[in-house]
Amino acid sequence: MLMSLLLYLFAGFFPATSTPQAVPSVKLYIFDCGMLKSGNPDVLLARGVTTTDMSVTAYLIVHPRGTLLWDTGVIPDELIQPGGTTEARATVRKTVRSQLAEIGYKPSDITYLALSHNHYDHSANSNNFAGATWLVQKPERAAMFPDTPPPNPSNAAARFSALKNSKTVLLDGDHDVFGDGSVVIVATPGHTPGHQSLYVNLQKTGPIVLSGDLYHYPAERTLKDFTPFAALGNPEKETASKAKIEALLKEKKATLWIQHDILLYAQLKKSPAYYD
Ligand SMILES: [Zn+2]
């Protein structure tokens, strides 16, 4: 089995003194990948989060030089019944494949696949995109495919297992996906070892940052001591990553889209509509 692992080392993609650049025509589509009930709503309610349900989303970025799929949902397409399917705390009504087809794409048309991180609610359809070039932080891939695999792989691991043999670009930090600064993976470790966020500079909409699970609810940004998910990962790294993203948002005057923020999600245009 031939597997090409390229190591890309990037010190940083956002030059301190940026010269004005023409922004290429980039489109961003939001896919409906369902809804997720909170596993522990009480700690959220206690800090004033009134809506603890979470949206589950995937995003297709269409750039003149190719396409990038960001995250792949919480339940595999193959299990979605007409009228919807519930598995544990997740309910999904639409397949990723059908939403791609609606705007004229097949899984084999996807140039790049990137997951914000490997958790089950972001990676369920990854095997369908094993033909794309996978953009993953080195420590994330190491966590997903340990040298000694567990005897009983989790559902999530089974659902991304095909990525092991994908053409892979191993990242060690930020990564300019199409080489023009319009779509940049931003390393934000903490929630998982190689968690990442996505900066997308859109001509009309302006710059957007997709959070991954750096935050789950807007209250985590305003209440600095409110870190209900920190215990899942590395709290120190998560705090540093939050500071990195907050600085980026300020510098670029970018808007943060918290992917699990179901109230924000309700206000945004969903595919086949798009942002450009
Ligand atoms: Zn999540």
Residues whose N, C-alpha, C, O or C-beta is under 5 A from the ligand:
A	BS01	ZN	D121 D213
